[in-house]
Amino acid sequence: MNDIPKDTHLLDDLPFIISLRRVNKGVGYVALFLPVWLILVTIFTETCFNASISHYYFSRIGGDLLVGSLSFIALLLAFFYSFPTDEVDGYRKHTKLDIWLAKIAGVSAFLIAFSPTTGSGCLYDGTEVARVFITGATGSEVFNNDIRDVTGTITYDFWASFGRFGSPDAVPLLLRSLHFGAAAVMFLILAYFSYFVFTRSNSSASQMPGSRKERRNIWYRYLGIAILLAVLAIGVKSAALEWLLSPERAEAVETWWNSLRLTFVFETIALCSFGLSWMIKGRFIKAFEDQAALAAAAQARAA
């Protein structure tokens, strides 16, 4: 055990070292580049520029990237962060509450991925490729000699897949709000981590001469604020459309909002801020690393 670096922890007697910093960087890179991948899907495939990141669920390649990325983040947050933080340098000020909040954020990411948003998110002009839910499906392309295309009623409502509800209006409000509620919970927890958890002095190197903790903290706080403001912007818009504006005015505002893809913009700000915050926690560039940690790494390599 004496050969194990201070910023790692051997879990469950595994025959290899798990680097928490690499895990943080992995989470950060996936979150940071998800909007970039979706924009590239829009540019290079027959996919329209969707109103939100969540609406890319209904595009072929974009949907795979969205669900895959969220599932990766969810798995790490929900299952990986279960360690005695006082034994891991870099996480010594993490509390049990922080670990549970990370798990809740992970479960929320799962819910975002597997209870998709409603509506197509696009105005199709006949050139785009999309995937949808089909209810009342008929036809077959495999099991019968009489090959026919599969037809049915096209819907972008996930809960229409559950016939027991009878109609979309009969779906409980909690289920209909699952995607949006989970997104709000996840981003609020991630804003809390960036602003309050990561800014604590979690490592011994951050308390030694040459510490760059203040530099990191400036970034953590600004990124946490950016996540919070992005969530608030989407929340205020949704509340205004639902409760404050007349139906005519709400429709006009929503049309304007969607024409500028503002939900996509604010979701991108939140995701990229989250990603960059976790990448800084993983020290993705040396400019954020403490001098004592750099010296220890150089000494270890020389040995």
C-alpha positions as CSV (number, residue, x, y, z in Angstrom):
1,M,0.0,0.0,0.0
2,N,3.0,2.3,0.5
3,D,3.5,2.5,-3.3
4,I,0.0,3.8,-4.0
5,P,0.0,7.5,-4.8
6,K,-1.9,9.7,-2.3
7,D,-4.6,10.8,-4.7
8,T,-5.7,7.2,-5.4
9,H,-7.4,4.5,-3.4
10,L,-7.4,0.8,-3.8
11,L,-11.1,-0.3,-3.7
12,D,-12.3,-3.8,-2.9
13,D,-8.8,-5.3,-3.2
14,L,-8.6,-4.7,-6.9
15,P,-5.3,-5.6,-8.6
16,F,-5.0,-2.2,-10.1
17,I,-5.0,1.5,-9.0
18,I,-8.2,3.5,-9.6
19,S,-7.4,7.1,-10.4
20,L,-10.2,9.4,-9.2
21,R,-8.8,12.2,-11.2
22,R,-9.2,10.3,-14.4
23,V,-12.7,9.5,-13.5
24,N,-13.4,13.2,-13.0
25,K,-11.8,14.1,-16.3
26,G,-13.8,11.4,-18.0
27,V,-17.1,12.7,-16.7
28,G,-16.0,16.3,-17.6
29,Y,-14.9,15.5,-21.1
30,V,-18.2,13.6,-21.9
31,A,-20.3,16.5,-20.5
32,L,-18.2,19.2,-22.2
33,F,-18.2,17.6,-25.7
34,L,-21.8,16.2,-25.8
35,P,-23.2,19.5,-27.3
36,V,-20.3,19.6,-29.7
37,W,-21.0,16.0,-30.9
38,L,-24.7,16.9,-31.4
39,I,-23.8,20.0,-33.4
40,L,-21.5,17.9,-35.6
41,V,-24.4,15.3,-36.1
42,T,-26.6,18.2,-37.2
43,I,-23.9,19.4,-39.7
44,F,-22.9,16.1,-41.2
45,T,-26.1,14.1,-41.2
46,E,-29.7,14.7,-42.2
47,T,-30.6,15.9,-38.7
48,C,-32.3,19.2,-38.0
49,F,-31.0,21.6,-35.4
50,N,-33.2,20.6,-32.5
51,A,-34.8,23.0,-30.0
52,S,-32.9,21.4,-27.1
53,I,-30.2,18.9,-26.4
54,S,-32.9,16.6,-25.0
55,H,-34.8,16.6,-28.3
56,Y,-31.8,14.9,-30.0
57,Y,-33.2,11.7,-28.5
58,F,-35.4,11.6,-31.6
59,S,-32.5,11.7,-34.0
60,R,-30.7,8.5,-34.9
61,I,-27.0,9.2,-34.2
62,G,-27.8,12.1,-31.8
63,G,-30.1,9.9,-29.7
64,D,-27.4,7.3,-29.3
65,L,-24.8,9.9,-28.2
66,L,-27.3,11.5,-25.8
67,V,-28.4,8.3,-24.1
68,G,-24.8,6.9,-24.1
69,S,-23.3,10.0,-22.6
70,L,-25.9,10.4,-19.9
71,S,-25.7,6.7,-19.0
72,F,-21.9,7.0,-18.7
73,I,-22.1,10.0,-16.4
74,A,-25.0,8.4,-14.5
75,L,-23.1,5.1,-13.9
76,L,-20.0,6.9,-12.5
77,L,-22.0,9.3,-10.3
78,A,-24.4,6.8,-9.0
79,F,-22.1,3.9,-8.3
80,F,-18.5,5.0,-8.3
81,Y,-18.5,7.7,-5.6
82,S,-18.8,5.3,-2.6
83,F,-15.5,5.7,-0.8
84,P,-14.2,6.8,2.6
85,T,-13.3,10.4,1.6
86,D,-11.1,11.0,4.6
87,E,-8.7,8.3,3.2
88,V,-8.5,9.9,-0.3
89,D,-6.3,12.9,-0.8
90,G,-8.2,15.4,-2.9
91,Y,-11.5,14.4,-1.4
92,R,-10.9,14.8,2.4
93,K,-13.6,17.5,2.9
94,H,-16.3,15.6,1.0
95,T,-19.1,14.6,3.4
96,K,-21.5,11.7,3.3
97,L,-24.2,14.2,2.1
98,D,-22.0,15.0,-0.9
99,I,-21.6,11.4,-1.8
100,W,-25.4,10.8,-1.6
101,L,-26.0,14.0,-3.6
102,A,-23.6,12.6,-6.3
103,K,-25.6,9.4,-6.3
104,I,-28.9,11.3,-6.7
105,A,-27.4,13.3,-9.6
106,G,-26.5,10.0,-11.2
107,V,-30.0,8.6,-10.8
108,S,-31.3,11.8,-12.2
109,A,-29.0,11.4,-15.3
110,F,-30.5,8.0,-15.8
111,L,-34.0,9.4,-15.6
112,I,-33.2,12.2,-18.1
113,A,-31.8,9.6,-20.6
114,F,-34.6,7.0,-20.3
115,S,-37.7,9.3,-19.8
116,P,-37.2,11.6,-22.9
117,T,-38.7,15.0,-23.4
118,T,-41.9,15.5,-25.4
119,G,-42.4,17.1,-28.8
120,S,-40.3,16.7,-31.9
121,G,-38.1,19.7,-31.2
122,C,-38.0,20.4,-34.9
123,L,-40.0,21.5,-38.0
124,Y,-39.2,18.8,-40.5
125,D,-39.1,19.8,-44.2
126,G,-38.9,16.3,-45.7
127,T,-35.1,16.0,-45.8
128,E,-34.3,15.0,-42.2
129,V,-34.0,11.6,-40.7
130,A,-35.8,11.1,-37.4
131,R,-36.9,8.3,-35.1
132,V,-40.1,8.3,-33.2
133,F,-42.5,6.2,-31.1
134,I,-45.2,4.4,-33.0
135,T,-48.4,3.3,-31.3
136,G,-50.9,0.9,-32.8
137,A,-48.1,-0.5,-35.0
138,T,-49.0,-2.9,-37.9
139,G,-47.0,-4.7,-40.6
140,S,-43.8,-6.7,-40.6
141,E,-40.5,-6.9,-42.3
142,V,-39.2,-10.2,-40.9
143,F,-41.7,-12.7,-39.7
144,N,-44.2,-13.0,-42.6
145,N,-43.8,-13.7,-46.3
146,D,-46.1,-10.8,-47.0
147,I,-43.6,-8.1,-46.3
148,R,-45.1,-4.7,-45.4
149,D,-43.8,-1.5,-43.9
150,V,-44.5,-0.9,-40.3
151,T,-47.2,1.7,-39.9
152,G,-49.0,3.3,-37.0
153,T,-49.6,6.5,-35.1
154,I,-46.5,8.6,-34.8
155,T,-45.9,10.2,-31.4
156,Y,-43.1,12.0,-29.6
157,D,-44.6,11.2,-26.2
158,F,-42.7,8.5,-24.4
159,W,-45.7,7.8,-22.1
160,A,-47.9,7.0,-25.0
161,S,-46.0,3.7,-25.1
162,F,-47.9,2.7,-21.9
163,G,-51.4,1.9,-23.1
164,R,-52.6,1.4,-19.6
165,F,-52.9,5.2,-19.2
166,G,-55.4,5.4,-22.1
167,S,-54.4,8.9,-23.2
168,P,-51.5,11.4,-22.6
169,D,-53.8,13.5,-20.4
170,A,-54.3,10.5,-18.0
171,V,-50.5,10.2,-17.3
172,P,-49.8,11.3,-13.7
173,L,-48.2,14.7,-13.5
174,L,-45.2,13.3,-11.7
175,L,-44.4,11.0,-14.7
176,R,-45.0,13.7,-17.2
177,S,-42.6,16.0,-15.3
178,L,-40.0,13.3,-14.7
179,H,-37.6,14.4,-17.5
180,F,-37.6,18.1,-16.6
181,G,-37.6,17.5,-12.8
182,A,-34.6,15.1,-13.1
183,A,-32.7,17.6,-15.3
184,A,-33.3,20.4,-12.7
185,V,-32.2,18.2,-9.8
186,M,-29.1,17.0,-11.6
187,F,-27.9,20.4,-12.7
188,L,-28.7,22.0,-9.3
189,I,-26.6,19.3,-7.5
190,L,-23.8,19.8,-10.0
191,A,-23.9,23.6,-9.4
192,Y,-23.7,22.9,-5.7
193,F,-20.6,20.6,-6.2
194,S,-18.8,23.2,-8.3
195,Y,-19.5,26.2,-6.0
196,F,-19.4,24.6,-2.5
197,V,-17.7,21.2,-2.6
198,F,-14.8,21.6,-5.0
199,T,-13.9,24.9,-3.4
200,R,-13.0,23.3,-0.1
201,S,-9.4,22.4,0.7
202,N,-9.6,18.8,-0.1
203,S,-5.9,17.9,-0.6
204,S,-2.7,18.4,1.4
205,A,-0.9,19.9,-1.6
206,S,-3.5,22.8,-1.7
207,Q,-2.3,23.9,1.7
208,M,1.4,24.0,0.8
209,P,3.4,26.8,-0.8
210,G,2.7,27.1,-4.5
211,S,-0.9,26.2,-4.1
212,R,-3.2,27.1,-7.0
213,K,-6.3,26.5,-5.0
214,E,-7.5,30.1,-5.3
215,R,-7.1,29.9,-9.1
216,R,-9.2,26.8,-9.2
217,N,-11.8,28.2,-6.8
218,I,-12.4,31.2,-9.0
219,W,-13.2,28.9,-11.9
220,Y,-15.3,26.6,-9.7
221,R,-17.4,29.5,-8.5
222,Y,-18.0,31.1,-11.9
223,L,-18.8,27.7,-13.4
224,G,-21.2,26.9,-10.6
225,I,-23.0,30.2,-11.1
226,A,-23.1,29.6,-14.8
227,I,-24.9,26.3,-14.3
228,L,-27.4,27.9,-11.9
229,L,-28.1,30.8,-14.2
230,A,-28.7,28.5,-17.1
231,V,-31.1,26.4,-15.1
232,L,-32.9,29.5,-13.9
233,A,-33.3,30.9,-17.4
234,I,-35.0,27.8,-18.6
235,G,-37.1,27.5,-15.5
236,V,-38.3,31.2,-15.6
237,K,-39.2,30.8,-19.3
238,S,-41.2,27.6,-18.5
239,A,-43.0,29.3,-15.6
240,A,-43.8,32.4,-17.6
241,L,-45.3,30.3,-20.5
242,E,-47.3,28.2,-18.1
243,W,-48.6,30.7,-15.5
244,L,-47.8,34.3,-16.4
245,L,-48.6,34.9,-20.1
246,S,-51.8,34.7,-22.0
247,P,-52.0,31.7,-24.4
248,E,-51.4,34.0,-27.4
249,R,-48.5,35.7,-25.9
250,A,-47.0,32.4,-24.6
251,E,-47.2,30.9,-28.1
252,A,-45.4,33.9,-29.6
253,V,-42.7,33.9,-26.9
254,E,-42.2,30.1,-27.3
255,T,-41.9,30.5,-31.1
256,W,-39.3,33.2,-30.7
257,W,-37.4,31.2,-28.0
258,N,-37.3,28.0,-30.2
259,S,-36.3,29.9,-33.3
260,L,-33.2,31.0,-31.5
261,R,-32.7,27.5,-30.0
262,L,-32.3,29.1,-26.6
263,T,-33.0,26.0,-24.6
264,F,-30.2,24.3,-26.5
265,V,-28.0,27.3,-25.8
266,F,-28.6,27.3,-22.0
267,E,-28.4,23.5,-21.8
268,T,-25.0,23.8,-23.5
269,I,-23.9,26.4,-21.1
270,A,-24.9,24.2,-18.1
271,L,-23.3,21.0,-19.6
272,C,-20.0,22.7,-20.6
273,S,-19.7,24.5,-17.2
274,F,-20.3,21.2,-15.5
275,G,-17.8,19.4,-17.7
276,L,-15.1,22.1,-17.3
277,S,-15.6,22.1,-13.5
278,W,-15.0,18.4,-13.3
279,M,-12.1,18.5,-15.7
280,I,-10.4,21.1,-13.4
281,K,-11.1,18.8,-10.5
282,G,-9.2,16.2,-12.5
283,R,-6.4,18.7,-13.3
284,F,-6.7,18.3,-17.1
285,I,-4.0,20.9,-17.5
286,K,-1.0,21.7,-15.3
287,A,-2.1,25.3,-14.8
288,F,-4.5,24.1,-12.2
289,E,-2.2,21.8,-10.4
290,D,-0.4,22.7,-7.1
291,Q,3.3,23.0,-7.2
292,A,3.7,20.4,-4.4
293,A,1.7,17.9,-6.4
294,L,3.8,18.6,-9.5
295,A,7.0,18.1,-7.6
296,A,5.8,14.9,-6.1
297,A,4.8,13.6,-9.5
298,A,8.2,14.5,-11.0
299,Q,10.0,12.8,-8.1
300,A,7.9,9.7,-8.6
301,R,8.8,9.6,-12.3
302,A,12.5,10.0,-11.5
303,A,12.4,7.2,-9.0
